[in-house]
Amino acid sequence: MRLEEGLTRKIDWPENAFYHAEVPGSDRDAVLLLGIEPNTRWRTFCNEVVGLSQELGVELVVTLGALLADVPHTRPSPVTGSASEPALIEELGLAASRYEGPTGIVGVLHDSCRTAGLASASLWAAVPHYVSLAASPKAALALCNRLGDLLDTTLELGDLERAAEAYELQVSAAVSQDEETEAYVQELEARRDALGDELDVPSGDTLAEELTRFLKEHEERSRPEGEET
């Protein structure tokens, strides 16, 4: 709900919109779906997406997302991914997903693509779990670069690169206010540098345990002296 011209109350309904563009230097076009995760009727939503993809002759569906991981904000966001077919996995240099458990709209959409015989791939950028509530231009930049590789084209990412630089400075300034958090980030930096280009993505249980520990320690540090839990 918002006020239009300061007087009229107007509702802005959420929407999912498709956009189309030519890919420079390629004989392919790109169709972008931008929107939000629906709260209901996931099957209907996915059937609409897959149906339009088939109607337009789409050959590959790629989803972009982010996951919380033990990575520092001062390094480029690593990107992992999975694909639906063994040949596609090898061609794109991805991996076969071995995840089991609850899923969201991305998992349902890829299952719908598989059922329809439509090739699909999923790319995920790692986001530092200690700044999970803030949007990460670094993660978006990493995903766009990887997507550019898949499309065999170069994307104009100057604005996103500048936003990523500002993001790193802002988070570093916030981290420097707490010695323990700063030491933790330095530990992540050393671990990341030791791994090189390899990303050791922890399991969901490990992430949950690590995040719970971090939040608990943060709460304890923020509590006034003498106050009991």
C-alpha positions, 0 to 999 in steps of 0.5 A, spaced: 500 500 500 502 506 498 500 514 497 499 516 490 500 524 490 500 524 497 492 523 497 490 516 494 491 510 497 494 505 492 495 497 492 501 495 488 500 487 487 507 483 486 508 480 479 512 475 476 514 478 469 518 476 463 523 480 459 526 478 452 533 480 449 538 478 444 544 476 446 550 480 443 555 475 439 550 469 439 545 466 435 540 465 441 536 470 445 535 470 452 528 470 456 528 473 463 523 471 469 524 476 474 519 476 480 517 473 487 516 466 490 509 465 489 505 463 496 500 458 493 499 454 487 506 452 485 504 446 480 500 451 476 506 457 477 511 452 474 507 449 469 506 456 466 513 457 466 515 451 463 509 451 458 511 458 456 518 456 455 516 450 451 512 455 446 518 459 445 523 454 444 527 455 450 533 450 450 535 451 457 532 454 463 537 457 468 535 459 475 540 464 480 540 464 487 544 464 493 546 460 499 549 462 506 556 459 507 562 460 511 565 465 506 568 472 507 565 478 504 572 480 502 573 475 497 569 474 490 563 470 492 564 462 489 559 460 485 556 452 485 551 449 481 547 443 479 544 440 472 539 436 470 542 431 465 549 428 465 551 431 459 549 438 461 553 437 468 559 435 464 558 441 459 557 446 464 562 444 469 557 443 474 555 437 479 549 433 480 545 435 486 545 430 492 541 434 496 535 431 500 530 434 504 525 440 504 525 444 497 522 451 495 520 453 488 527 453 485 526 445 486 519 444 484 521 448 478 527 444 476 523 438 477 517 440 472 523 442 467 525 434 468 518 432 467 517 436 461 524 434 458 527 441 458 534 441 460 535 446 466 541 448 471 541 451 477 547 456 479 548 458 487 552 464 489 555 463 496 553 469 501 557 470 508 552 468 513 554 473 518 551 478 513 545 474 511 540 480 512 543 485 507 543 484 499 550 482 496 552 485 490 558 481 490 553 475 490 549 478 484 556 480 480 558 472 481 552 470 478 552 474 472 559 473 470 557 465 471 551 466 467 555 470 462 560 464 461 554 460 460 551 465 454 558 465 451 557 473 452 560 479 456 555 482 460 555 490 462 556 489 470 560 496 471 554 498 476 554 492 479 562 492 480 562 499 483 556 496 488 560 490 490 566 495 492 561 499 496 558 493 499 565 490 501 567 497 504 561 498 508 561 491 511 568 491 513 567 498 517 561 494 521 565 488 522 571 492 525 567 494 530 567 488 534 574 484 535 571 477 535 567 478 529 573 481 525 577 475 528 572 470 525 572 474 518 580 473 518 579 466 519 574 465 514 579 469 509 585 464 511 581 458 510 578 461 503 585 463 501 587 456 502 582 453 498 583 457 492 578 456 487 575 450 490 569 451 495 567 447 500 560 448 501 558 445 508 551 441 509 545 444 511 546 441 518 553 444 519 550 451 516 544 451 521 549 449 527 554 455 525 549 460 524 546 458 531 552 459 534 554 465 531 547 468 533 548 466 540 555 469 541 553 475 538 547 476 543 551 474 549 556 480 546 550 485 546 547 483 552 548 488 558 553 486 563 550 483 569 544 481 565 542 473 565 539 469 560 
